[in-house]
Amino acid sequence: MIRIAFIKFGGLAAGGTEKVLQTIALNLPKDKYQVTYFYTESAPYVGSDFKHMGTDPVVKALLEKNNINLIKVNVTAKDITVPTHDWVDSNFFDVFNEKDFDLIQTGRSGQPEYPFYKIKTTPIVDSIHIIGGVDNQFNIARVMHISEWSARKWIRMGGDPSRSRVIYYPVKIPSYAHIDYRKELALQDKFIFGFHQRNDPHIFSPTPLEAYSRIETDRTHFLLLTGSQRHKDQAKRLGIKNITFLPHTSNLDGLYSFLETLDVYTHGRRDGELNSQAIAEAMSFGVPIVSHLSLINNGHVETIGDAGVVTATTRDYVYWLRRIMSDPDIRERFSENAKLRFRNNYDLDTQMKKIEALYEDVLRNPFPDTLQRKKLDAQNNHQRKSIFKRAYLYGCRYVELAELFLKAHLR
């Protein structure tokens, strides 16, 4: 049996990164892999008002039902005023011993980070979901990127290209009980725009609702699942009349019925995406996608491809909402392309085979290019110590620390 540990702060939340790890853990062959999943509850961030989502009871029950060994790690806070984002008052190394595992799977933002920088010998497979930095630690065996765009950006920042592998999300659309939102909300004759997004004001984009407000008629409606208070405030400020805010649900019946209801998925995030499970799931239902470029991440351009459009301006966003709504031929073309892209890029069985092949490659040859790894590891340690030293000398807080770390890798 291959003993694999999944490790994630807030790892049983319903968020995107967590969902990827949960999907992998759930779908590894049980006769071949012994899966242990280390997670924390939500905890305050030192240096930020950001609040990570907490454990979702539906997710926890699903993993327990599938015989995933769950181990809760205690933590009182996550300190992002230090570059390694240490877990405060954590008992992680009381409940974890790396010698008990053949592989470790993570999902994180790239920089040297607790507790991984203290795990020195067991092969680590990284999955990068935000590029906050680069970690060339010796025993990071491979680095999974969820788009070619992500891989290119990470390599430009100093990542070791020999470790980089591009594997899109494995996405499973299970059977679910259909909820007729059109009937429940009396929207049978409406053209419906919408999207879903976690309750996080930091990723709010004004573009989708701003664009919709310019084309709203009595024949249109906007559905927003979850979202933040900023969306509600914006809708009120714009005077949008035909809009319904649906509360967060971890029930798949509600999520997939919501996606099935949409005529157009109006994606928008201030920080963009490296890839997007939300977009992938919408494409599985053949929903055309409209999105916009970001100043931070633009991996979603690759995700969407010919299943819709990614616009540069709000004016263009408005144009494409109106055109897709008025032209059934364009709508049908985007819809068929969306379903094909989902099958080619996100199919669960296909992507899981790629991930298993990656694990097997790591087990056969965990640390190729040993001399190069040692050189990069030494540089990694030097940069990390240098940043800690500068942070101490200058009393830097989180933003300055992040800038120092990025500059160290962009030199």
C-alpha positions as CSV (number, residue, x, y, z in Angstrom):
1,M,0.0,0.0,0.0
2,I,1.2,3.5,-0.8
3,R,0.8,5.7,2.3
4,I,-0.1,9.2,1.3
5,A,-0.7,12.3,3.5
6,F,-2.8,15.2,2.4
7,I,-2.0,18.4,4.4
8,K,-4.1,21.6,4.1
9,F,-4.9,24.5,6.4
10,G,-8.7,24.5,6.6
11,G,-8.6,21.4,4.4
12,L,-12.3,20.3,4.9
13,A,-13.7,23.6,3.7
14,A,-15.8,23.8,0.5
15,G,-13.3,26.1,-1.3
16,G,-11.7,25.5,-4.6
17,T,-8.2,24.3,-3.5
18,E,-9.7,22.2,-0.8
19,K,-12.1,20.6,-3.3
20,V,-9.3,19.6,-5.6
21,L,-7.4,17.8,-2.8
22,Q,-10.6,16.2,-1.5
23,T,-11.5,15.0,-5.0
24,I,-8.0,13.4,-5.4
25,A,-8.1,11.8,-2.0
26,L,-11.6,10.4,-2.6
27,N,-10.8,8.9,-6.0
28,L,-7.4,7.2,-5.4
29,P,-7.8,3.4,-5.6
30,K,-8.4,2.2,-2.0
31,D,-6.7,-1.1,-2.8
32,K,-3.5,0.8,-3.7
33,Y,-3.5,3.9,-1.5
34,Q,-3.8,4.4,2.2
35,V,-5.0,8.0,2.5
36,T,-4.6,10.2,5.6
37,Y,-5.9,13.7,5.5
38,F,-4.6,16.4,7.9
39,Y,-6.8,19.4,8.3
40,T,-7.4,22.4,10.6
41,E,-10.5,24.3,11.5
42,S,-10.7,27.9,10.4
43,A,-8.5,30.2,12.5
44,P,-7.8,34.0,12.6
45,Y,-5.1,35.4,10.4
46,V,-2.4,37.5,12.2
47,G,-1.8,40.5,10.0
48,S,-5.1,40.3,8.0
49,D,-8.8,40.4,8.4
50,F,-9.2,37.5,5.9
51,K,-11.2,34.6,7.3
52,H,-10.7,31.1,5.8
53,M,-13.8,29.1,5.4
54,G,-14.3,26.5,8.1
55,T,-15.0,22.8,8.0
56,D,-18.0,21.9,5.9
57,P,-19.9,19.1,7.6
58,V,-21.1,17.6,4.3
59,V,-17.5,17.4,3.0
60,K,-16.3,15.9,6.3
61,A,-19.1,13.2,6.3
62,L,-18.3,12.3,2.6
63,L,-14.6,11.7,3.4
64,E,-15.4,9.7,6.5
65,K,-17.9,7.6,4.5
66,N,-15.2,6.8,2.0
67,N,-12.7,5.6,4.7
68,I,-10.4,8.6,4.5
69,N,-8.4,8.8,7.8
70,L,-9.1,12.3,9.0
71,I,-6.7,13.9,11.5
72,K,-7.6,17.3,13.0
73,V,-4.6,19.6,13.7
74,N,-5.0,22.2,16.4
75,V,-4.1,25.8,15.5
76,T,-5.1,29.1,17.1
77,A,-4.0,31.4,14.3
78,K,-2.2,31.6,11.0
79,D,0.6,34.2,11.1
80,I,1.0,35.8,7.7
81,T,3.3,38.5,9.1
82,V,6.1,36.0,8.7
83,P,7.0,34.7,5.2
84,T,6.3,31.1,6.1
85,H,2.8,31.8,7.3
86,D,3.3,29.8,10.5
87,W,0.5,28.0,12.3
88,V,0.3,29.5,15.9
89,D,0.1,27.0,18.8
90,S,-0.2,24.1,16.5
91,N,0.2,20.5,17.5
92,F,0.9,19.4,13.9
93,F,4.2,17.7,14.5
94,D,2.7,15.9,17.5
95,V,0.2,14.1,15.2
96,F,2.3,13.9,12.1
97,N,5.5,12.0,11.4
98,E,6.8,12.1,7.9
99,K,8.4,8.7,8.2
100,D,4.9,7.2,8.3
101,F,4.3,8.3,4.7
102,D,5.6,7.5,1.2
103,L,4.2,10.7,-0.3
104,I,2.8,14.1,0.8
105,Q,0.3,16.0,-1.3
106,T,-0.3,19.7,-0.7
107,G,-2.3,22.6,-2.2
108,R,-0.9,26.0,-1.6
109,S,0.5,29.3,-3.0
110,G,4.1,28.4,-3.7
111,Q,6.3,30.1,-1.2
112,P,8.2,28.2,1.6
113,E,5.4,27.6,4.0
114,Y,4.7,25.9,7.3
115,P,4.7,23.0,7.9
116,F,6.3,22.0,4.7
117,Y,9.6,23.7,5.1
118,K,10.1,21.6,8.2
119,I,9.5,18.3,6.3
120,K,12.8,17.5,4.8
121,T,12.9,13.9,3.5
122,T,9.5,12.6,2.4
123,P,8.7,13.4,-1.3
124,I,6.2,16.3,-1.5
125,V,3.9,16.8,-4.5
126,D,2.9,20.4,-4.6
127,S,-0.3,21.7,-6.2
128,I,-0.1,25.4,-6.8
129,H,-3.4,27.4,-6.7
130,I,-2.0,30.9,-6.1
131,I,1.4,32.0,-7.2
132,G,2.6,33.8,-4.1
133,G,6.2,32.7,-4.5
134,V,8.5,29.8,-5.4
135,D,9.8,27.0,-3.2
136,N,12.6,24.9,-4.6
137,Q,13.1,22.9,-1.5
138,F,15.0,19.7,-2.2
139,N,12.3,17.2,-1.4
140,I,9.5,18.9,-3.3
141,A,9.5,16.1,-5.9
142,R,7.1,17.5,-8.4
143,V,5.0,20.7,-8.7
144,M,1.5,20.3,-10.2
145,H,0.2,23.3,-12.1
146,I,-3.5,23.7,-13.0
147,S,-2.8,25.5,-16.2
148,E,0.1,26.2,-18.6
149,W,-0.3,29.9,-17.7
150,S,0.4,29.1,-14.1
151,A,3.5,27.0,-15.0
152,R,5.0,29.7,-17.2
153,K,4.5,32.4,-14.5
154,W,6.0,30.1,-11.8
155,I,9.0,29.3,-13.9
156,R,9.6,32.9,-14.7
157,M,9.6,33.6,-11.0
158,G,12.4,31.1,-10.5
159,G,10.6,27.7,-10.2
160,D,12.5,24.6,-11.3
161,P,11.1,23.7,-14.7
162,S,12.2,20.1,-14.4
163,R,9.7,19.6,-11.6
164,S,6.8,21.3,-13.3
165,R,3.8,19.2,-14.5
166,V,0.5,20.6,-15.8
167,I,-2.6,18.7,-14.8
168,Y,-6.0,20.3,-14.8
169,Y,-8.6,19.7,-12.1
170,P,-10.2,16.3,-11.9
171,V,-13.9,17.1,-11.7
172,K,-16.7,14.7,-11.0
173,I,-20.3,15.6,-11.7
174,P,-22.2,13.0,-9.6
175,S,-25.8,12.2,-9.9
176,Y,-28.0,14.8,-8.2
177,A,-31.6,15.6,-7.5
178,H,-32.7,18.3,-9.9
179,I,-34.2,21.4,-8.3
180,D,-36.3,23.4,-10.7
181,Y,-35.2,26.9,-9.8
182,R,-37.0,28.4,-12.8
183,K,-40.3,27.1,-11.5
184,E,-39.5,27.9,-7.8
185,L,-38.5,31.5,-8.6
186,A,-41.1,32.0,-11.4
187,L,-38.4,32.5,-14.1
188,Q,-39.7,30.1,-16.8
189,D,-39.7,32.7,-19.5
190,K,-36.5,34.6,-18.4
191,F,-33.0,34.6,-19.9
192,I,-30.8,33.9,-16.9
193,F,-27.3,35.2,-16.2
194,G,-25.3,34.4,-13.1
195,F,-22.4,32.8,-11.3
196,H,-21.4,31.5,-7.9
197,Q,-18.6,32.6,-5.7
198,R,-17.5,32.2,-2.1
199,N,-18.3,35.0,0.4
200,D,-15.0,36.8,0.1
201,P,-14.9,40.6,-0.5
202,H,-11.2,40.4,-1.4
203,I,-12.0,38.7,-4.8
204,F,-15.0,40.9,-5.6
205,S,-15.2,42.2,-9.2
206,P,-17.7,44.9,-10.1
207,T,-17.8,43.9,-13.8
208,P,-20.5,41.2,-14.0
209,L,-23.2,43.1,-12.3
210,E,-22.1,46.4,-13.9
211,A,-22.4,44.8,-17.3
212,Y,-25.7,43.1,-16.6
213,S,-27.2,46.4,-15.3
214,R,-26.8,47.8,-18.8
215,I,-28.7,45.1,-20.6
216,E,-31.4,44.3,-18.0
217,T,-34.9,44.0,-19.3
218,D,-38.1,42.5,-18.1
219,R,-37.1,39.3,-19.9
220,T,-33.8,38.9,-18.1
221,H,-32.8,37.8,-14.6
222,F,-29.6,37.4,-12.6
223,L,-28.9,34.6,-10.1
224,L,-26.0,34.9,-7.7
225,L,-25.2,31.9,-5.5
226,T,-23.4,33.0,-2.3
227,G,-21.2,36.0,-3.3
228,S,-20.3,38.7,-0.8
229,Q,-22.1,41.7,0.7
230,R,-20.3,43.9,-1.9
231,H,-22.3,42.2,-4.6
232,K,-25.5,43.0,-2.8
233,D,-24.5,46.6,-2.2
234,Q,-23.5,47.0,-5.8
235,A,-26.8,45.6,-7.1
236,K,-28.7,48.0,-4.9
237,R,-26.6,50.9,-6.0
238,L,-27.0,50.1,-9.7
239,G,-30.8,49.7,-9.2
240,I,-30.8,46.2,-10.6
241,K,-34.4,44.9,-10.3
242,N,-34.3,41.3,-11.6
243,I,-31.8,39.7,-9.3
244,T,-32.0,36.9,-6.8
245,F,-29.3,36.1,-4.2
246,L,-29.2,32.4,-3.3
247,P,-27.6,31.5,0.0
248,H,-24.5,29.3,0.1
249,T,-25.1,25.6,-0.1
250,S,-22.7,22.7,0.1
251,N,-25.5,20.5,-1.1
252,L,-24.6,19.3,-4.6
253,D,-28.3,19.2,-5.6
254,G,-28.4,22.9,-5.1
255,L,-25.1,23.7,-6.8
256,Y,-25.6,21.7,-9.9
257,S,-29.2,22.6,-10.3
258,F,-28.1,26.3,-10.1
259,L,-25.6,25.8,-12.9
260,E,-28.1,23.9,-15.0
261,T,-30.5,26.9,-14.7
262,L,-28.1,29.4,-16.2
263,D,-28.1,30.6,-19.8
264,V,-24.7,32.4,-19.4
265,Y,-22.1,32.0,-16.7
266,T,-20.9,35.6,-15.9
267,H,-17.5,35.0,-14.3
268,G,-15.6,37.8,-12.6
269,R,-12.9,37.9,-10.0
270,R,-10.6,40.8,-9.2
271,D,-7.6,38.4,-8.9
272,G,-8.5,36.3,-11.9
273,E,-7.8,32.5,-11.9
274,L,-5.0,30.1,-12.5
275,N,-7.8,27.8,-13.5
276,S,-11.3,27.5,-12.2
277,Q,-13.4,24.6,-11.0
278,A,-16.5,26.8,-11.0
279,I,-16.0,27.5,-14.7
280,A,-15.2,23.8,-15.4
281,E,-18.4,22.7,-13.7
282,A,-20.4,25.3,-15.6
283,M,-18.9,24.1,-18.9
284,S,-20.0,20.5,-18.0
285,F,-23.6,21.7,-18.4
286,G,-22.8,23.4,-21.7
287,V,-23.2,26.9,-20.2
288,P,-21.4,29.6,-22.3
289,I,-18.8,31.6,-20.3
290,V,-18.1,35.4,-20.3
291,S,-15.3,36.7,-18.1
292,H,-12.7,39.5,-18.0
293,L,-9.0,39.9,-17.8
294,S,-7.3,40.5,-14.4
295,L,-4.2,42.4,-13.5
296,I,-3.1,39.4,-11.4
297,N,-3.9,36.0,-12.9
298,N,-5.3,35.1,-16.3
299,G,-5.2,31.4,-16.4
300,H,-9.0,31.4,-16.9
301,V,-8.3,32.6,-20.5
302,E,-6.9,29.1,-21.1
303,T,-9.7,27.5,-19.1
304,I,-12.5,29.1,-21.2
305,G,-10.9,28.8,-24.6
306,D,-13.6,28.6,-27.3
307,A,-16.3,28.0,-24.7
308,G,-17.0,31.7,-24.4
309,V,-15.1,35.0,-24.3
310,V,-12.7,36.9,-22.0
311,T,-13.1,40.6,-22.3
312,A,-10.7,43.5,-21.7
313,T,-13.3,46.1,-20.8
314,T,-16.7,46.4,-19.3
315,R,-18.0,47.7,-22.6
316,D,-16.9,44.5,-24.3
317,Y,-18.4,42.4,-21.5
318,V,-21.7,44.2,-22.1
319,Y,-21.4,43.5,-25.9
320,W,-20.9,39.8,-25.4
321,L,-23.7,39.4,-22.9
322,R,-26.1,41.0,-25.3
323,R,-24.8,39.1,-28.3
324,I,-25.0,35.7,-26.7
325,M,-28.5,36.4,-25.5
326,S,-29.7,37.6,-28.9
327,D,-27.9,35.1,-31.2
328,P,-28.9,31.4,-30.6
329,D,-26.3,30.2,-33.1
330,I,-23.4,31.7,-31.1
331,R,-25.0,30.4,-27.9
332,E,-25.2,26.9,-29.3
333,R,-21.6,27.0,-30.6
334,F,-20.3,28.1,-27.2
335,S,-22.4,25.5,-25.4
336,E,-21.1,22.6,-27.5
337,N,-17.5,23.8,-27.2
338,A,-18.0,24.1,-23.4
339,K,-19.1,20.5,-23.1
340,L,-16.2,19.3,-25.3
341,R,-13.6,21.2,-23.3
342,F,-14.9,19.8,-20.1
343,R,-14.7,16.2,-21.4
344,N,-11.2,16.8,-22.8
345,N,-9.7,18.7,-19.9
346,Y,-11.5,17.9,-16.7
347,D,-12.9,14.4,-17.0
348,L,-12.4,12.7,-13.6
349,D,-11.0,9.3,-14.8
350,T,-8.6,10.9,-17.3
351,Q,-7.2,13.4,-14.8
352,M,-6.9,10.9,-12.0
353,K,-4.9,8.6,-14.3
354,K,-2.5,11.5,-14.9
355,I,-2.2,12.1,-11.2
356,E,-1.6,8.4,-10.4
357,A,1.1,8.3,-13.1
358,L,2.7,11.3,-11.5
359,Y,2.7,9.6,-8.1
360,E,4.2,6.5,-9.5
361,D,6.9,8.5,-11.3
362,V,7.7,10.2,-8.0
363,L,7.9,6.9,-6.1
364,R,10.3,5.4,-8.8
365,N,12.5,8.5,-9.0
366,P,11.6,11.1,-6.3
367,F,14.6,13.4,-6.7
368,P,16.1,13.5,-10.2
369,D,18.8,16.1,-11.0
370,T,20.2,15.8,-7.5
371,L,23.0,18.4,-8.0
372,Q,20.6,21.0,-9.4
373,R,18.2,20.3,-6.6
374,K,20.9,20.8,-4.0
375,K,21.9,24.1,-5.6
376,L,18.4,25.4,-5.8
377,D,17.7,24.2,-2.2
378,A,20.7,26.2,-1.0
379,Q,19.5,29.3,-2.8
380,N,16.0,28.7,-1.4
381,N,17.3,28.6,2.1
382,H,19.4,31.7,1.6
383,Q,16.6,33.7,0.2
384,R,14.2,32.6,3.0
385,K,16.7,33.6,5.7
386,S,17.4,36.9,4.0
387,I,13.8,37.8,3.9
388,F,13.3,36.9,7.6
389,K,16.3,39.1,8.4
390,R,15.0,42.1,6.5
391,A,11.6,41.6,8.0
392,Y,13.1,41.7,11.4
393,L,15.3,44.7,10.8
394,Y,12.7,46.8,9.1
395,G,9.6,45.6,11.0
396,C,7.9,44.7,7.7
397,R,4.3,43.6,7.8
398,Y,2.5,41.2,5.4
399,V,2.5,43.4,2.2
400,E,6.1,44.3,2.5
401,L,7.1,40.7,3.2
402,A,5.2,39.5,0.1
403,E,7.0,42.2,-2.0
404,L,10.4,41.2,-0.6
405,F,9.7,37.5,-1.4
406,L,8.6,38.2,-4.9
407,K,11.6,40.5,-5.6
408,A,13.9,37.8,-4.4
409,H,12.5,35.4,-7.0
410,L,12.2,37.9,-9.8
411,R,15.9,38.9,-9.7
